[in-house]
Amino acid sequence: MKIKCVIYARVSSKEQEDTGYSLDAQLSLLKEYAERKGFDVVKEYRIAESASGKQIRKIFTEMLEYTAKHKISVILCEKIDRLTRTPKDASIVDEWVKGDLKREVHFIKESFILNQNTKAHENLVWDMKVAIARFYINNLSEEVKKGQAQKLKMGGYPSRAKIGYKTIGEKGHKHHVVNPPMDGLMREAFEKYNSGNYSLSRLVEAIYDKGLRNEKGGKVLKSRLHELLSDPFYCGKMVWNDKAQNGSHEAIISPELFDSVQTRLNAKHGGKYQKHLPLYKGKVRCEECKGVISWYLSKGKWRGNCNHYKNCSQAGTILETEFENRLLPFFNAVVMKNPRIVEKLTKALKDSHKEEITEHTRQKENLQRIIKSSDKIIEGAYRGKLLEELPLEICEKMIKDATDEKNSAIKALESLSETRTAYYEAGLAIHELALHVKDIYKCKHITKDEQRLLLSYVFSNINLLAGKVSAEYTPGFKFLADWAPKLNNNFEPTKNPSINGASGVLSVQPIESMTPEVKKNFELQKTLILRHDSDVLNQNHDKCSAARTRTWNHLLTHDP
């Protein structure tokens, strides 16, 4: 009866595989040897160059367990360094061999058989070859670390591309670039989480539905998503061996957004997603004790009452539908009844900001030219460094100076108020919203999250006292609440005492310019997602934008 054996084949690098040391070549050699020796190959263990250290260890352990379980006494391997490269591995193989007198390991290219009868001088050879293999792996590790350090010095990231990026270039000259559309989906993941509307679990499903996938094409799971949202690589920084530095890759998000997400991720008491989210949860306070009104489901209907944060005399509950009916008049107070008001505002806003728009455009274009020029200098310096066309010191100085100039221009571009060019659009959009705000709030297409967002946009505080609802507007809508009645009156048809007494004309008064404080509340910002449960204060009200208001207006005439 033939002696049973297993084959262990391993390729350490892609280069080895390309130069003839492929797995197929090893397997062919080992099978020929088994046939010559009369062995019966019952199982093959193959380790590709792409396998991680953890995978290699797992397969190695599985092989030894399999041989012990099925009483297989022979392992065939090409060379010693294919099977073991550390004293620990060598010790494990020694223990396996000593476990049974029949056990043998055949290293066929070295004509060496390890068993309990191996002579002393042969054991010395075994120990020497393990030591040489150990030296090889240590030397290889040192060379890899040198390469990684050089890559980091040049601003590159010495690892595989992260989700949202891809690797381009030839070996030794590879770098990471953004990978549409995954880069946009990663940006959206940061923005959604920062909005406060999503827990990690809920965000996993939301971004999967949008199309975000992991490196293997599967779902990005909760723990992995937490890692991605904690990675500063996405805001232009790299962390290697616990040291952070600026990278040469393109950032997907701003440092401010990244910092905001970290604050939320590290919060001790993060919000939990609820299957049933009351529309007015966290939105309404008791006017007497300033505690938050609690909402609960009773007999299929939402009811609210004071949670008695402090000593409070308020008692009883209010139905959500009843509360809503008492809140709706506050929407009516900001409604502009005549669409012609918007036409007048359009002309007034555009005419008053022509020069400001031109100057802002000039500054923006100049900063963009600086960024583009810096990128060319950095690219040229990298090329000169890699091809050794320029001294190393000069290349590094060029890269540092150009990177500093680029970062300064990027910061200046971010701080340059884009709202100056979009000011009149944002101002117009908020007035367009005011034409339909109540209809949008009650629109059949609007989601609960969008309703909560709209509440944050319109009201800074909503109070309840003995069933009576009161509200304070955000600065922009406070302006509308003050001016809407006047504008509505100015645009009301009034009878002109003409001869026939039949004609009516619109009495139109000049539109007064808005104060700087009010203007700021109409400015367009990059952030389009506002926390639906946040108190909208002066400092965060700016996050609402013309794009958001136009999205709300869109709900009236289009299906989702």
Secondary structure by P-SEA (a helix, b strand, c coil): ccccbbbbbbbccaaaaaacccaaaaaaaaaaaaaaacccccbbbbbcccccaaaaaaaaaaaaaaaaaacccbbbbcccccccccaaaaaaaaaaaacccccccccccccccccccccaaaaaaaaaaaaaaaaaaaaaaaaaaaaaaaaaaacccccccccccccccccccccccccaaaaaaaaaaaaaaaaccccaaaaaaaaaaacccccccccccaaaaaaaaaccccccbbbcccbbbbbcccccccaaaaaaaaaaaaccccbbbbcccccccccccccccccbbbbbbcccbbbbbbcccccccccccccaaaaaaaaaaaaaaaccccaaaaaaaaaaaaaacaaaaaaaaaaaaaaaaaaaaaaaaaaaaaaaaaaccccaaaaaaaaaaaaaaaaaaaaaaaaccccccaaaaaaaaaaaaaacaaaaaacccccaaaaaaaaaacccbbbbccccccccccaaaaaaaacaaaaaaaacbbbbbcccccbbbbbccccccccaaaaaaacccccccccccccccccccccccaaaaaaaaaaacccc
